[in-house]
Amino acid sequence: MVSRLAADDRPYFRGFKPWGYTFKRGCISLATISSYLAPAAILGGAAFWCRQSHMDIGHYVFAFLSATGFGLGVFTLPGCMTVYAVEGDPAVLKQPIAAFQRAWVHKRAYLFAWWIACLSILLSFLGLVILGVGFLFTSVWAWDVVGYAFTVAMYGRKEGTLS
């Protein structure tokens, strides 16, 4: 959807076809998200172990490092995932420092995109009010909004596109 959005190839959302291609990109995305957040999970596990072992200082140090790692990972992820979605080059996913730098260079628009993303995802849960069926529609809407927000933040608006 994001690559079609950047190319102004309407309609942007066409379902999940072709299934094989979508599944492959989804697996690549899952692996990337897991690897960006794995340090936070490992540090969180160390914090838990320290707490269970009554090592209070270690617990607090590792918990702080885990939370910081999680924040950095979540902040950085759209900096590579958006580029991957638009350009289709999985090599960008293996460059977390470059992804962070991209996000930092565009930080004002990027943080605004984060605000829009969080708000749209929060609003998507209103679909649960309609017997849960509405969530299928509002969830797709929310992720379309998220894709649009980060694409504009990372690539900006071009004449005649992203209107």
Rosetta constraint file for C-alpha pairs under 8 A:
AtomPair CA 1 CA 5 HARMONIC 6.07 0.50
AtomPair CA 1 CA 12 HARMONIC 5.26 0.50
AtomPair CA 1 CA 13 HARMONIC 5.39 0.50
AtomPair CA 1 CA 14 HARMONIC 7.72 0.50
AtomPair CA 1 CA 85 HARMONIC 7.97 0.50
AtomPair CA 1 CA 144 HARMONIC 7.45 0.50
AtomPair CA 1 CA 147 HARMONIC 7.50 0.50
AtomPair CA 2 CA 6 HARMONIC 6.16 0.50
AtomPair CA 2 CA 12 HARMONIC 7.53 0.50
AtomPair CA 2 CA 82 HARMONIC 7.35 0.50
AtomPair CA 2 CA 85 HARMONIC 5.77 0.50
AtomPair CA 2 CA 86 HARMONIC 5.86 0.50
AtomPair CA 2 CA 147 HARMONIC 5.59 0.50
AtomPair CA 2 CA 148 HARMONIC 6.93 0.50
AtomPair CA 2 CA 151 HARMONIC 6.96 0.50
AtomPair CA 3 CA 7 HARMONIC 6.25 0.50
AtomPair CA 3 CA 85 HARMONIC 5.48 0.50
AtomPair CA 3 CA 86 HARMONIC 4.04 0.50
AtomPair CA 3 CA 87 HARMONIC 6.95 0.50
AtomPair CA 3 CA 88 HARMONIC 7.86 0.50
AtomPair CA 4 CA 8 HARMONIC 5.81 0.50
AtomPair CA 4 CA 9 HARMONIC 4.80 0.50
AtomPair CA 4 CA 10 HARMONIC 6.93 0.50
AtomPair CA 4 CA 11 HARMONIC 7.98 0.50
AtomPair CA 4 CA 12 HARMONIC 5.49 0.50
AtomPair CA 4 CA 86 HARMONIC 7.71 0.50
AtomPair CA 5 CA 9 HARMONIC 6.20 0.50
AtomPair CA 5 CA 10 HARMONIC 7.42 0.50
AtomPair CA 5 CA 12 HARMONIC 5.69 0.50
AtomPair CA 5 CA 148 HARMONIC 7.09 0.50
AtomPair CA 5 CA 151 HARMONIC 7.91 0.50
AtomPair CA 5 CA 162 HARMONIC 6.66 0.50
AtomPair CA 6 CA 86 HARMONIC 6.38 0.50
AtomPair CA 6 CA 151 HARMONIC 6.88 0.50
AtomPair CA 6 CA 161 HARMONIC 7.27 0.50
AtomPair CA 6 CA 162 HARMONIC 6.72 0.50
AtomPair CA 7 CA 161 HARMONIC 7.36 0.50
AtomPair CA 8 CA 12 HARMONIC 7.76 0.50
AtomPair CA 8 CA 161 HARMONIC 5.50 0.50
AtomPair CA 8 CA 162 HARMONIC 6.48 0.50
AtomPair CA 13 CA 144 HARMONIC 7.61 0.50
AtomPair CA 16 CA 22 HARMONIC 6.17 0.50
AtomPair CA 17 CA 21 HARMONIC 7.65 0.50
AtomPair CA 17 CA 22 HARMONIC 6.75 0.50
AtomPair CA 18 CA 22 HARMONIC 6.18 0.50
AtomPair CA 19 CA 23 HARMONIC 5.92 0.50
AtomPair CA 20 CA 24 HARMONIC 6.12 0.50
AtomPair CA 21 CA 25 HARMONIC 6.26 0.50
AtomPair CA 22 CA 26 HARMONIC 5.99 0.50
AtomPair CA 23 CA 27 HARMONIC 6.15 0.50
AtomPair CA 24 CA 28 HARMONIC 6.31 0.50
AtomPair CA 25 CA 29 HARMONIC 6.08 0.50
AtomPair CA 26 CA 30 HARMONIC 6.07 0.50
AtomPair CA 27 CA 31 HARMONIC 6.15 0.50
AtomPair CA 28 CA 32 HARMONIC 6.20 0.50
AtomPair CA 28 CA 90 HARMONIC 7.96 0.50
AtomPair CA 29 CA 33 HARMONIC 6.12 0.50
AtomPair CA 29 CA 81 HARMONIC 7.47 0.50
AtomPair CA 30 CA 34 HARMONIC 6.04 0.50
AtomPair CA 31 CA 35 HARMONIC 6.11 0.50
AtomPair CA 32 CA 36 HARMONIC 6.14 0.50
AtomPair CA 32 CA 93 HARMONIC 6.53 0.50
AtomPair CA 33 CA 37 HARMONIC 6.19 0.50
AtomPair CA 33 CA 77 HARMONIC 7.06 0.50
AtomPair CA 34 CA 38 HARMONIC 5.69 0.50
AtomPair CA 35 CA 39 HARMONIC 7.63 0.50
AtomPair CA 36 CA 73 HARMONIC 5.36 0.50
AtomPair CA 36 CA 74 HARMONIC 7.91 0.50
AtomPair CA 36 CA 77 HARMONIC 7.25 0.50
AtomPair CA 36 CA 96 HARMONIC 7.81 0.50
AtomPair CA 37 CA 41 HARMONIC 6.51 0.50
AtomPair CA 37 CA 69 HARMONIC 7.39 0.50
AtomPair CA 37 CA 70 HARMONIC 6.00 0.50
AtomPair CA 37 CA 73 HARMONIC 5.62 0.50
AtomPair CA 37 CA 74 HARMONIC 7.51 0.50
AtomPair CA 38 CA 42 HARMONIC 6.14 0.50
AtomPair CA 39 CA 43 HARMONIC 6.09 0.50
AtomPair CA 39 CA 66 HARMONIC 7.36 0.50
AtomPair CA 39 CA 69 HARMONIC 6.61 0.50
AtomPair CA 39 CA 70 HARMONIC 7.86 0.50
AtomPair CA 40 CA 44 HARMONIC 5.93 0.50
AtomPair CA 40 CA 65 HARMONIC 7.38 0.50
AtomPair CA 40 CA 66 HARMONIC 4.35 0.50
AtomPair CA 40 CA 67 HARMONIC 6.71 0.50
AtomPair CA 40 CA 68 HARMONIC 7.69 0.50
AtomPair CA 40 CA 69 HARMONIC 4.93 0.50
AtomPair CA 40 CA 70 HARMONIC 5.09 0.50
AtomPair CA 41 CA 45 HARMONIC 6.12 0.50
AtomPair CA 41 CA 66 HARMONIC 6.81 0.50
AtomPair CA 41 CA 70 HARMONIC 7.97 0.50
AtomPair CA 42 CA 46 HARMONIC 6.30 0.50
AtomPair CA 42 CA 66 HARMONIC 7.69 0.50
AtomPair CA 43 CA 47 HARMONIC 6.18 0.50
AtomPair CA 43 CA 62 HARMONIC 5.58 0.50
AtomPair CA 43 CA 63 HARMONIC 6.93 0.50
AtomPair CA 43 CA 65 HARMONIC 6.63 0.50
AtomPair CA 43 CA 66 HARMONIC 4.89 0.50
AtomPair CA 44 CA 48 HARMONIC 6.21 0.50
AtomPair CA 44 CA 62 HARMONIC 6.47 0.50
AtomPair CA 44 CA 63 HARMONIC 5.81 0.50
AtomPair CA 44 CA 66 HARMONIC 5.17 0.50
AtomPair CA 44 CA 67 HARMONIC 7.90 0.50
AtomPair CA 45 CA 49 HARMONIC 6.14 0.50
AtomPair CA 46 CA 50 HARMONIC 6.11 0.50
AtomPair CA 46 CA 59 HARMONIC 7.49 0.50
AtomPair CA 46 CA 62 HARMONIC 6.27 0.50
AtomPair CA 47 CA 51 HARMONIC 6.19 0.50
AtomPair CA 47 CA 58 HARMONIC 6.62 0.50
AtomPair CA 47 CA 59 HARMONIC 4.36 0.50
AtomPair CA 47 CA 60 HARMONIC 6.93 0.50
AtomPair CA 47 CA 61 HARMONIC 7.47 0.50
AtomPair CA 47 CA 62 HARMONIC 4.70 0.50
AtomPair CA 47 CA 63 HARMONIC 5.19 0.50
AtomPair CA 47 CA 66 HARMONIC 7.97 0.50
AtomPair CA 48 CA 52 HARMONIC 6.19 0.50
AtomPair CA 48 CA 59 HARMONIC 6.68 0.50
AtomPair CA 49 CA 53 HARMONIC 6.10 0.50
AtomPair CA 49 CA 59 HARMONIC 7.67 0.50
AtomPair CA 50 CA 54 HARMONIC 6.11 0.50
AtomPair CA 50 CA 55 HARMONIC 4.93 0.50
AtomPair CA 50 CA 56 HARMONIC 6.81 0.50
AtomPair CA 50 CA 58 HARMONIC 5.69 0.50
AtomPair CA 50 CA 59 HARMONIC 4.90 0.50
AtomPair CA 51 CA 55 HARMONIC 5.74 0.50
AtomPair CA 51 CA 56 HARMONIC 6.14 0.50
AtomPair CA 51 CA 58 HARMONIC 7.72 0.50
AtomPair CA 51 CA 59 HARMONIC 5.24 0.50
AtomPair CA 55 CA 59 HARMONIC 6.15 0.50
AtomPair CA 56 CA 60 HARMONIC 6.33 0.50
AtomPair CA 57 CA 61 HARMONIC 6.11 0.50
AtomPair CA 58 CA 62 HARMONIC 5.93 0.50
AtomPair CA 59 CA 63 HARMONIC 5.90 0.50
AtomPair CA 60 CA 64 HARMONIC 6.00 0.50
AtomPair CA 61 CA 65 HARMONIC 6.19 0.50
AtomPair CA 62 CA 66 HARMONIC 5.88 0.50
AtomPair CA 63 CA 67 HARMONIC 6.13 0.50
AtomPair CA 64 CA 68 HARMONIC 6.11 0.50
AtomPair CA 65 CA 69 HARMONIC 5.95 0.50
AtomPair CA 66 CA 70 HARMONIC 6.05 0.50
AtomPair CA 67 CA 71 HARMONIC 6.14 0.50
AtomPair CA 68 CA 72 HARMONIC 6.15 0.50
AtomPair CA 69 CA 73 HARMONIC 5.98 0.50
AtomPair CA 70 CA 74 HARMONIC 6.07 0.50
AtomPair CA 71 CA 75 HARMONIC 5.98 0.50
AtomPair CA 72 CA 76 HARMONIC 5.93 0.50
AtomPair CA 73 CA 77 HARMONIC 5.99 0.50
AtomPair CA 74 CA 78 HARMONIC 7.72 0.50
AtomPair CA 75 CA 79 HARMONIC 7.78 0.50
AtomPair CA 75 CA 100 HARMONIC 7.65 0.50
AtomPair CA 75 CA 103 HARMONIC 7.73 0.50
AtomPair CA 76 CA 80 HARMONIC 7.11 0.50
AtomPair CA 76 CA 96 HARMONIC 7.09 0.50
AtomPair CA 76 CA 99 HARMONIC 5.91 0.50
AtomPair CA 76 CA 100 HARMONIC 4.89 0.50
AtomPair CA 76 CA 103 HARMONIC 6.52 0.50
AtomPair CA 77 CA 81 HARMONIC 5.94 0.50
AtomPair CA 77 CA 99 HARMONIC 7.24 0.50
AtomPair CA 78 CA 82 HARMONIC 5.41 0.50
AtomPair CA 78 CA 99 HARMONIC 7.90 0.50
AtomPair CA 78 CA 103 HARMONIC 7.75 0.50
AtomPair CA 78 CA 150 HARMONIC 7.04 0.50
AtomPair CA 79 CA 83 HARMONIC 6.79 0.50
AtomPair CA 79 CA 99 HARMONIC 4.58 0.50
AtomPair CA 79 CA 100 HARMONIC 6.22 0.50
AtomPair CA 79 CA 102 HARMONIC 5.89 0.50
AtomPair CA 79 CA 103 HARMONIC 5.14 0.50
AtomPair CA 79 CA 154 HARMONIC 7.52 0.50
AtomPair CA 80 CA 84 HARMONIC 6.08 0.50
AtomPair CA 80 CA 92 HARMONIC 6.03 0.50
AtomPair CA 80 CA 93 HARMONIC 5.56 0.50
AtomPair CA 80 CA 95 HARMONIC 7.78 0.50
AtomPair CA 80 CA 96 HARMONIC 7.37 0.50
AtomPair CA 80 CA 99 HARMONIC 4.95 0.50
AtomPair CA 81 CA 85 HARMONIC 6.00 0.50
AtomPair CA 81 CA 93 HARMONIC 6.93 0.50
AtomPair CA 82 CA 86 HARMONIC 6.09 0.50
AtomPair CA 82 CA 147 HARMONIC 7.61 0.50
AtomPair CA 82 CA 150 HARMONIC 6.66 0.50
AtomPair CA 82 CA 151 HARMONIC 6.34 0.50
AtomPair CA 82 CA 154 HARMONIC 7.52 0.50
AtomPair CA 83 CA 87 HARMONIC 5.73 0.50
AtomPair CA 83 CA 88 HARMONIC 7.43 0.50
AtomPair CA 83 CA 89 HARMONIC 7.85 0.50
AtomPair CA 83 CA 92 HARMONIC 7.22 0.50
AtomPair CA 83 CA 154 HARMONIC 7.92 0.50
AtomPair CA 84 CA 88 HARMONIC 4.81 0.50
AtomPair CA 84 CA 89 HARMONIC 5.42 0.50
AtomPair CA 84 CA 90 HARMONIC 5.89 0.50
AtomPair CA 84 CA 92 HARMONIC 6.45 0.50
AtomPair CA 84 CA 93 HARMONIC 6.98 0.50
AtomPair CA 86 CA 151 HARMONIC 7.96 0.50
AtomPair CA 90 CA 94 HARMONIC 7.58 0.50
AtomPair CA 91 CA 95 HARMONIC 7.39 0.50
AtomPair CA 92 CA 99 HARMONIC 7.64 0.50
AtomPair CA 93 CA 99 HARMONIC 7.95 0.50
AtomPair CA 95 CA 99 HARMONIC 6.24 0.50
AtomPair CA 96 CA 100 HARMONIC 6.07 0.50
AtomPair CA 97 CA 101 HARMONIC 6.16 0.50
AtomPair CA 98 CA 102 HARMONIC 6.13 0.50
AtomPair CA 99 CA 103 HARMONIC 6.27 0.50
AtomPair CA 100 CA 104 HARMONIC 6.02 0.50
AtomPair CA 101 CA 105 HARMONIC 6.01 0.50
AtomPair CA 102 CA 106 HARMONIC 6.43 0.50
AtomPair CA 102 CA 154 HARMONIC 7.59 0.50
AtomPair CA 103 CA 107 HARMONIC 5.64 0.50
AtomPair CA 103 CA 110 HARMONIC 6.36 0.50
AtomPair CA 103 CA 154 HARMONIC 7.53 0.50
AtomPair CA 104 CA 110 HARMONIC 7.98 0.50
AtomPair CA 106 CA 110 HARMONIC 5.60 0.50
AtomPair CA 106 CA 153 HARMONIC 6.68 0.50
AtomPair CA 106 CA 154 HARMONIC 6.60 0.50
AtomPair CA 107 CA 111 HARMONIC 5.70 0.50
AtomPair CA 108 CA 112 HARMONIC 6.28 0.50
AtomPair CA 109 CA 113 HARMONIC 6.08 0.50
AtomPair CA 109 CA 153 HARMONIC 4.91 0.50
AtomPair CA 109 CA 154 HARMONIC 7.87 0.50
AtomPair CA 110 CA 114 HARMONIC 6.30 0.50
AtomPair CA 110 CA 150 HARMONIC 6.71 0.50
AtomPair CA 110 CA 153 HARMONIC 5.18 0.50
AtomPair CA 110 CA 154 HARMONIC 7.14 0.50
AtomPair CA 111 CA 115 HARMONIC 6.30 0.50
AtomPair CA 112 CA 116 HARMONIC 6.25 0.50
AtomPair CA 113 CA 117 HARMONIC 5.96 0.50
AtomPair CA 113 CA 146 HARMONIC 7.37 0.50
AtomPair CA 113 CA 149 HARMONIC 4.89 0.50
AtomPair CA 113 CA 150 HARMONIC 5.57 0.50
AtomPair CA 113 CA 153 HARMONIC 6.42 0.50
AtomPair CA 114 CA 118 HARMONIC 6.07 0.50
AtomPair CA 114 CA 149 HARMONIC 7.91 0.50
AtomPair CA 114 CA 150 HARMONIC 7.80 0.50
AtomPair CA 115 CA 119 HARMONIC 6.15 0.50
AtomPair CA 116 CA 120 HARMONIC 6.03 0.50
AtomPair CA 116 CA 145 HARMONIC 7.74 0.50
AtomPair CA 116 CA 146 HARMONIC 7.07 0.50
AtomPair CA 116 CA 149 HARMONIC 6.87 0.50
AtomPair CA 117 CA 121 HARMONIC 6.13 0.50
AtomPair CA 117 CA 142 HARMONIC 7.49 0.50
AtomPair CA 117 CA 143 HARMONIC 7.97 0.50
AtomPair CA 117 CA 145 HARMONIC 6.88 0.50
AtomPair CA 117 CA 146 HARMONIC 4.79 0.50
AtomPair CA 117 CA 149 HARMONIC 7.11 0.50
AtomPair CA 118 CA 122 HARMONIC 6.08 0.50
AtomPair CA 119 CA 123 HARMONIC 6.09 0.50
AtomPair CA 120 CA 124 HARMONIC 6.05 0.50
AtomPair CA 120 CA 142 HARMONIC 5.05 0.50
AtomPair CA 120 CA 143 HARMONIC 7.93 0.50
AtomPair CA 120 CA 145 HARMONIC 6.85 0.50
AtomPair CA 120 CA 146 HARMONIC 7.34 0.50
AtomPair CA 121 CA 125 HARMONIC 6.94 0.50
AtomPair CA 121 CA 139 HARMONIC 7.22 0.50
AtomPair CA 121 CA 142 HARMONIC 5.39 0.50
AtomPair CA 121 CA 143 HARMONIC 7.48 0.50
AtomPair CA 122 CA 126 HARMONIC 7.78 0.50
AtomPair CA 123 CA 127 HARMONIC 7.99 0.50
AtomPair CA 123 CA 138 HARMONIC 7.86 0.50
AtomPair CA 123 CA 142 HARMONIC 7.76 0.50
AtomPair CA 124 CA 135 HARMONIC 6.49 0.50
AtomPair CA 124 CA 138 HARMONIC 4.69 0.50
AtomPair CA 124 CA 139 HARMONIC 5.30 0.50
AtomPair CA 124 CA 141 HARMONIC 7.52 0.50
AtomPair CA 124 CA 142 HARMONIC 5.92 0.50
AtomPair CA 125 CA 129 HARMONIC 7.70 0.50
AtomPair CA 125 CA 135 HARMONIC 6.37 0.50
AtomPair CA 125 CA 138 HARMONIC 7.33 0.50
AtomPair CA 125 CA 139 HARMONIC 7.58 0.50
AtomPair CA 126 CA 130 HARMONIC 7.69 0.50
AtomPair CA 126 CA 134 HARMONIC 7.86 0.50
AtomPair CA 126 CA 135 HARMONIC 7.19 0.50
AtomPair CA 126 CA 138 HARMONIC 7.67 0.50
AtomPair CA 127 CA 131 HARMONIC 7.83 0.50
AtomPair CA 127 CA 132 HARMONIC 6.15 0.50
AtomPair CA 127 CA 133 HARMONIC 6.93 0.50
AtomPair CA 127 CA 134 HARMONIC 4.11 0.50
AtomPair CA 127 CA 135 HARMONIC 3.92 0.50
AtomPair CA 127 CA 136 HARMONIC 7.42 0.50
AtomPair CA 127 CA 137 HARMONIC 7.34 0.50
AtomPair CA 127 CA 138 HARMONIC 5.67 0.50
AtomPair CA 127 CA 139 HARMONIC 7.80 0.50
AtomPair CA 128 CA 132 HARMONIC 3.98 0.50
AtomPair CA 128 CA 133 HARMONIC 6.79 0.50
AtomPair CA 128 CA 134 HARMONIC 6.02 0.50
AtomPair CA 128 CA 135 HARMONIC 5.18 0.50
AtomPair CA 129 CA 134 HARMONIC 7.40 0.50
AtomPair CA 130 CA 134 HARMONIC 5.27 0.50
AtomPair CA 130 CA 135 HARMONIC 7.65 0.50
AtomPair CA 132 CA 136 HARMONIC 7.61 0.50
AtomPair CA 133 CA 137 HARMONIC 7.65 0.50
AtomPair CA 134 CA 138 HARMONIC 6.19 0.50
AtomPair CA 135 CA 139 HARMONIC 5.52 0.50
AtomPair CA 136 CA 140 HARMONIC 6.52 0.50
AtomPair CA 137 CA 141 HARMONIC 6.24 0.50
AtomPair CA 138 CA 142 HARMONIC 6.00 0.50
AtomPair CA 139 CA 143 HARMONIC 6.31 0.50
AtomPair CA 140 CA 144 HARMONIC 6.18 0.50
AtomPair CA 141 CA 145 HARMONIC 6.27 0.50
AtomPair CA 142 CA 146 HARMONIC 6.18 0.50
AtomPair CA 143 CA 147 HARMONIC 6.02 0.50
AtomPair CA 144 CA 148 HARMONIC 6.13 0.50
AtomPair CA 145 CA 149 HARMONIC 6.03 0.50
AtomPair CA 146 CA 150 HARMONIC 6.25 0.50
AtomPair CA 147 CA 151 HARMONIC 5.98 0.50
AtomPair CA 148 CA 152 HARMONIC 6.11 0.50
AtomPair CA 148 CA 162 HARMONIC 7.83 0.50
AtomPair CA 149 CA 153 HARMONIC 6.13 0.50
AtomPair CA 150 CA 154 HARMONIC 5.97 0.50
AtomPair CA 151 CA 155 HARMONIC 5.70 0.50
AtomPair CA 151 CA 156 HARMONIC 7.14 0.50
AtomPair CA 152 CA 156 HARMONIC 4.41 0.50
AtomPair CA 152 CA 157 HARMONIC 5.94 0.50
AtomPair CA 152 CA 162 HARMONIC 7.33 0.50
AtomPair CA 157 CA 161 HARMONIC 6.65 0.50
AtomPair CA 157 CA 162 HARMONIC 5.96 0.50
AtomPair CA 157 CA 163 HARMONIC 7.76 0.50
AtomPair CA 158 CA 162 HARMONIC 6.96 0.50
